[in-house]
Amino acid sequence: MGKTEKTDEKTPGFKTTRLIWVLLLAVLVYAGLSITADWADLSEALSAIQWEYLPVILLLASTNYLIRFTKWHYYTRHLGFHVTARNNLIIFLAGLVMSVTPGKMGEVLKSYLLKLVDRTPMSRSAPVVFAERLTDLIALMILAVIGGYALSGARATLAAGAVLVSSIVAVISSKRLHSVVLDRLARIGRLRTVANKAETSLESAKSLVEPRPLLLTSAVSIPAWFCECLGFWLILKAAGVTDIGIGQATGIYALAAVIGALSMLPGGLGATEITITGLLTASGVPKAQAVASMLVIRAATLWYAVVVGAIFLAVFRLRLSQWRQTEQQVEGGEHA
């Protein structure tokens, strides 16, 4: 998969126990919302959905991933990593398996996979995952504003998100603050190694939040997330909800995603679902249709991402195994 020294590191796998806890949380959230909608009404609403829309919705979700991949590939190139586009795509898609981690930050798995391929230190590549989440948040807030939620009760949430993003960029860009913190860490013998790694990570992060890459990747993120907003609108149509236009659907989905991200819950579970359902019912959608639409969009986005990630993580492990076997054969031939 790339030119690298032989490594004894194990190929990655699932944290089964953690995944089970996330699934239990999801079951509790979905069961709770289903009960509030009345089982009979919800069953009727689900059976009335026009499922022929589903392939298009999944295609839109897949387009979201492919557009966001261009951002990941740009970032890795920007930092000077040398990975082929094909291998980088496999790494990116494999990282989707961690979509059900708090703030999706578990996608730092991609940094680990990148290390196996390119010997890239995780301290240099991990900030890429952070920058991805930051620009995703910026894009979703912009879409929420476009959808009309800047003038509603969501103003406080969007303002909090804007302050958070601005503060993060300011802190990462401050050399003086970095120097003070890192100098103090370096004076503590046991933390000297941590300080060195933190300095490397901060250098990478600072490069990624400079105006040009920040604006460019945020702009790329907008059409990526609009694809999922469009998918949500199609789900509403499939469920028979005709009173909500594409603009309002975009605002609802984007705002729910922002709240889910700010909640730092695994995959935004609970916060995103409750927000989608609440905003739909507040817009006049019957509770059963609102819950049914929420269940389908989460299945077609969050859980679809996990499935795609699991498939490509398996692909990565297979390719890595083949690559190591080839490397061993080459080394064996050199020593013959």
C-alpha positions as CSV (number, residue, x, y, z in Angstrom):
1,M,0.0,0.0,0.0
2,G,3.0,2.3,0.2
3,K,6.7,2.4,0.8
4,T,7.4,1.9,4.5
5,E,9.5,-0.1,6.8
6,K,8.2,-3.4,8.2
7,T,5.9,-2.8,11.1
8,D,4.8,-5.2,13.8
9,E,1.7,-3.2,14.6
10,K,-1.6,-5.0,14.6
11,T,-4.3,-4.3,12.1
12,P,-7.2,-2.4,13.7
13,G,-10.5,-3.8,14.8
14,F,-13.7,-2.9,16.5
15,K,-13.9,-2.1,20.2
16,T,-16.8,-4.5,20.6
17,T,-17.8,-3.5,24.1
18,R,-17.9,0.2,23.3
19,L,-20.0,-0.5,20.2
20,I,-22.5,-2.6,22.2
21,W,-23.0,0.3,24.7
22,V,-23.6,2.7,21.8
23,L,-26.1,0.3,20.3
24,L,-27.9,0.0,23.6
25,L,-28.0,3.8,23.8
26,A,-29.5,3.9,20.3
27,V,-32.1,1.3,21.2
28,L,-33.2,3.3,24.3
29,V,-33.4,6.6,22.3
30,Y,-35.4,5.1,19.4
31,A,-37.6,3.1,21.7
32,G,-38.4,6.2,23.8
33,L,-39.3,8.3,20.8
34,S,-41.3,5.5,19.3
35,I,-43.4,5.1,22.5
36,T,-44.2,8.9,22.5
37,A,-45.4,8.5,18.9
38,D,-47.7,5.5,19.7
39,W,-46.6,2.2,18.3
40,A,-49.7,1.7,16.1
41,D,-49.4,5.1,14.5
42,L,-45.7,4.8,14.0
43,S,-46.1,1.4,12.4
44,E,-48.6,2.8,10.0
45,A,-46.4,5.8,9.2
46,L,-43.4,3.5,8.5
47,S,-45.5,1.2,6.3
48,A,-46.7,4.2,4.3
49,I,-43.2,5.4,3.4
50,Q,-42.4,5.1,-0.3
51,W,-39.2,3.0,-0.1
52,E,-38.3,3.5,-3.7
53,Y,-36.8,6.8,-2.6
54,L,-34.2,4.9,-0.4
55,P,-31.6,4.2,-3.1
56,V,-31.5,7.9,-4.0
57,I,-31.2,8.8,-0.4
58,L,-28.3,6.4,0.1
59,L,-26.7,7.7,-3.0
60,L,-26.8,11.2,-1.6
61,A,-25.3,10.0,1.7
62,S,-22.5,8.3,-0.4
63,T,-21.9,11.6,-2.3
64,N,-21.5,13.3,1.0
65,Y,-18.7,10.9,1.9
66,L,-17.0,11.3,-1.5
67,I,-17.1,15.1,-1.3
68,R,-15.7,15.0,2.2
69,F,-13.0,12.7,1.1
70,T,-11.6,15.4,-1.2
71,K,-11.2,17.5,2.0
72,W,-9.3,14.7,3.8
73,H,-7.1,14.2,0.7
74,Y,-6.4,17.9,0.5
75,Y,-5.5,18.0,4.1
76,T,-3.1,15.1,3.9
77,R,-1.4,16.6,0.8
78,H,-1.3,20.0,2.5
79,L,0.7,18.5,5.4
80,G,3.0,16.7,3.0
81,F,1.8,13.1,3.5
82,H,2.4,10.8,0.5
83,V,-0.5,8.4,0.1
84,T,-2.1,7.4,-3.2
85,A,-5.7,8.7,-3.7
86,R,-7.0,5.1,-3.8
87,N,-5.4,4.1,-0.5
88,N,-6.4,7.4,1.1
89,L,-10.0,6.8,0.0
90,I,-10.0,3.4,1.7
91,I,-8.6,5.0,4.9
92,F,-11.2,7.7,4.8
93,L,-14.1,5.4,4.3
94,A,-12.8,2.9,6.9
95,G,-12.9,5.8,9.4
96,L,-16.6,6.1,9.0
97,V,-17.0,3.1,11.3
98,M,-16.2,5.5,14.1
99,S,-19.1,7.8,13.3
100,V,-20.8,6.7,16.5
101,T,-18.1,8.2,18.8
102,P,-18.5,11.5,20.6
103,G,-18.2,14.3,18.0
104,K,-17.0,11.6,15.6
105,M,-13.5,12.2,17.0
106,G,-13.1,8.4,17.1
107,E,-12.3,8.9,13.4
108,V,-8.8,9.5,14.6
109,L,-8.6,5.8,13.6
110,K,-7.8,7.2,10.2
111,S,-4.6,8.6,11.6
112,Y,-3.7,5.2,12.9
113,L,-4.4,3.6,9.5
114,L,-2.3,6.4,7.8
115,K,0.5,5.6,10.2
116,L,0.4,1.9,9.1
117,V,0.6,2.9,5.4
118,D,2.9,5.9,5.4
119,R,4.7,5.8,8.8
120,T,3.1,9.2,9.5
121,P,3.3,10.0,13.2
122,M,-0.2,10.3,14.6
123,S,0.7,13.5,16.3
124,R,1.0,15.1,12.9
125,S,-2.1,13.6,11.3
126,A,-4.6,13.6,14.2
127,P,-5.3,17.3,13.8
128,V,-6.7,16.6,10.3
129,V,-9.6,14.7,11.9
130,F,-10.1,17.7,14.3
131,A,-10.0,20.1,11.3
132,E,-12.6,18.0,9.5
133,R,-15.0,18.2,12.4
134,L,-14.4,22.0,12.7
135,T,-15.2,22.7,9.1
136,D,-18.2,20.3,9.1
137,L,-19.6,22.3,12.0
138,I,-19.0,25.6,10.2
139,A,-20.8,24.2,7.1
140,L,-23.7,22.9,9.1
141,M,-24.2,26.2,10.9
142,I,-24.2,28.0,7.5
143,L,-26.8,25.6,6.2
144,A,-28.9,26.1,9.3
145,V,-28.8,29.8,8.8
146,I,-29.7,29.4,5.1
147,G,-32.6,27.2,6.2
148,G,-34.0,30.1,8.2
149,Y,-33.1,29.0,11.8
150,A,-30.9,32.1,12.5
151,L,-34.0,34.1,13.5
152,S,-35.8,31.4,15.6
153,G,-35.1,29.9,19.0
154,A,-31.9,28.4,17.6
155,R,-30.1,31.7,17.6
156,A,-28.4,30.9,21.0
157,T,-27.3,27.5,19.7
158,L,-25.8,28.9,16.5
159,A,-24.2,31.8,18.4
160,A,-22.6,29.3,20.8
161,G,-21.3,27.3,17.9
162,A,-19.9,30.4,16.2
163,V,-18.1,31.4,19.5
164,L,-16.8,27.9,20.0
165,V,-15.4,27.8,16.4
166,S,-13.8,31.3,16.7
167,S,-12.3,30.5,20.0
168,I,-10.8,27.2,18.8
169,V,-9.3,28.9,15.7
170,A,-7.9,31.7,17.9
171,V,-6.3,29.3,20.4
172,I,-4.8,27.1,17.7
173,S,-3.4,30.2,15.9
174,S,-1.8,31.7,19.0
175,K,1.9,31.0,19.1
176,R,2.4,32.8,22.4
177,L,-0.2,30.7,24.1
178,H,1.4,27.5,22.7
179,S,4.8,28.6,23.9
180,V,3.6,29.2,27.4
181,V,1.8,25.9,27.8
182,L,4.4,23.8,26.1
183,D,7.3,25.3,28.0
184,R,5.5,24.5,31.3
185,L,4.8,20.9,30.2
186,A,8.4,20.5,29.0
187,R,9.7,21.4,32.5
188,I,8.0,18.4,34.0
189,G,10.2,15.4,33.2
190,R,7.4,12.9,32.7
191,L,5.5,15.2,30.4
192,R,8.4,16.2,28.1
193,T,7.5,13.6,25.5
194,V,3.8,14.7,25.7
195,A,4.9,18.3,25.1
196,N,7.0,17.4,22.0
197,K,4.0,15.5,20.5
198,A,1.7,18.3,21.4
199,E,4.0,20.8,19.7
200,T,3.9,18.7,16.5
201,S,0.1,18.4,16.6
202,L,-0.3,22.2,17.2
203,E,2.0,22.9,14.2
204,S,-0.2,20.7,12.0
205,A,-3.4,22.2,13.4
206,K,-2.2,25.8,12.9
207,S,-1.4,25.0,9.3
208,L,-4.9,23.7,8.8
209,V,-6.8,26.6,10.3
210,E,-5.0,29.3,8.3
211,P,-7.5,31.4,6.2
212,R,-7.0,29.7,2.9
213,P,-7.4,26.0,3.9
214,L,-10.1,26.9,6.5
215,L,-12.2,28.7,3.9
216,L,-11.6,26.2,1.1
217,T,-12.5,23.1,3.2
218,S,-15.5,24.8,4.8
219,A,-16.8,25.7,1.3
220,V,-16.3,22.1,0.2
221,S,-18.2,20.9,3.3
222,I,-21.3,22.9,2.4
223,P,-22.4,20.9,-0.7
224,A,-21.3,17.7,1.1
225,W,-23.7,18.2,4.0
226,F,-26.4,19.7,1.7
227,C,-26.6,16.2,0.1
228,E,-27.8,14.8,3.4
229,C,-30.2,17.7,3.9
230,L,-31.6,16.9,0.4
231,G,-31.9,13.3,1.4
232,F,-33.8,14.3,4.5
233,W,-36.2,16.3,2.3
234,L,-36.7,13.3,0.1
235,I,-37.5,11.2,3.1
236,L,-40.1,13.7,4.2
237,K,-41.7,13.4,0.7
238,A,-41.5,9.6,0.9
239,A,-43.3,9.8,4.2
240,G,-46.1,12.0,2.8
241,V,-45.0,15.2,4.4
242,T,-45.6,17.8,1.7
243,D,-45.8,21.0,3.7
244,I,-42.0,21.3,4.4
245,G,-39.9,22.7,1.5
246,I,-36.3,21.9,0.8
247,G,-35.1,25.1,2.5
248,Q,-36.9,24.3,5.8
249,A,-35.8,20.7,5.6
250,T,-32.2,21.8,5.2
251,G,-32.5,24.1,8.3
252,I,-34.0,21.3,10.4
253,Y,-31.4,18.7,9.5
254,A,-28.4,21.0,9.7
255,L,-29.5,22.5,13.1
256,A,-30.1,19.0,14.5
257,A,-26.6,18.0,13.3
258,V,-25.1,21.0,15.0
259,I,-26.8,20.3,18.3
260,G,-25.8,16.7,18.0
261,A,-22.2,17.7,17.4
262,L,-22.1,20.2,20.3
263,S,-23.7,17.6,22.7
264,M,-20.5,15.4,22.3
265,L,-22.7,12.4,22.6
266,P,-21.7,9.3,20.6
267,G,-22.9,10.0,17.1
268,G,-25.1,12.8,18.6
269,L,-27.5,10.1,19.7
270,G,-30.5,11.5,21.5
271,A,-29.7,15.1,20.9
272,T,-30.0,14.9,17.1
273,E,-33.0,12.6,17.1
274,I,-35.0,14.7,19.6
275,T,-34.1,17.9,17.7
276,I,-35.3,16.5,14.4
277,T,-38.5,15.2,15.9
278,G,-39.2,18.3,17.9
279,L,-38.6,20.7,14.9
280,L,-40.8,18.6,12.7
281,T,-43.7,18.5,15.1
282,A,-43.3,22.2,15.8
283,S,-43.7,22.7,12.1
284,G,-47.0,20.8,12.1
285,V,-45.9,17.3,11.2
286,P,-47.8,14.6,13.0
287,K,-45.7,12.9,15.7
288,A,-45.8,9.5,14.1
289,Q,-44.6,10.8,10.7
290,A,-41.9,12.9,12.4
291,V,-40.5,9.9,14.3
292,A,-40.7,7.7,11.2
293,S,-38.8,10.3,9.1
294,M,-36.2,10.7,11.8
295,L,-35.7,6.9,12.1
296,V,-35.2,6.6,8.3
297,I,-32.8,9.5,8.0
298,R,-30.6,8.3,10.9
299,A,-30.6,4.8,9.4
300,A,-29.6,6.2,6.0
301,T,-26.9,8.5,7.3
302,L,-25.4,7.6,10.7
303,W,-25.9,3.8,10.6
304,Y,-25.2,3.6,6.9
305,A,-21.9,5.3,7.5
306,V,-21.0,2.7,10.2
307,V,-21.8,-0.1,7.8
308,V,-19.7,1.5,5.0
309,G,-16.9,2.0,7.4
310,A,-17.0,-1.6,8.6
311,I,-16.8,-2.8,5.0
312,F,-13.8,-0.6,4.1
313,L,-12.0,-1.3,7.4
314,A,-12.2,-5.0,6.3
315,V,-10.9,-4.0,2.9
316,F,-8.0,-2.1,4.5
317,R,-7.1,-5.0,6.7
318,L,-7.0,-7.3,3.6
319,R,-4.9,-4.9,1.6
320,L,-2.5,-4.4,4.5
321,S,-2.1,-8.1,5.0
322,Q,-1.4,-8.6,1.3
323,W,1.1,-5.7,1.4
324,R,3.0,-7.2,4.3
325,Q,3.1,-10.6,2.6
326,T,4.6,-9.0,-0.5
327,E,7.1,-7.0,1.7
328,Q,8.2,-10.2,3.4
329,Q,8.7,-12.0,0.1
330,V,10.8,-9.1,-1.2
331,E,12.9,-9.2,2.0
332,G,13.2,-12.9,1.7
333,G,14.4,-12.6,-1.9
334,E,17.0,-10.0,-0.9
335,H,18.4,-12.3,1.8
336,A,18.5,-15.4,-0.5
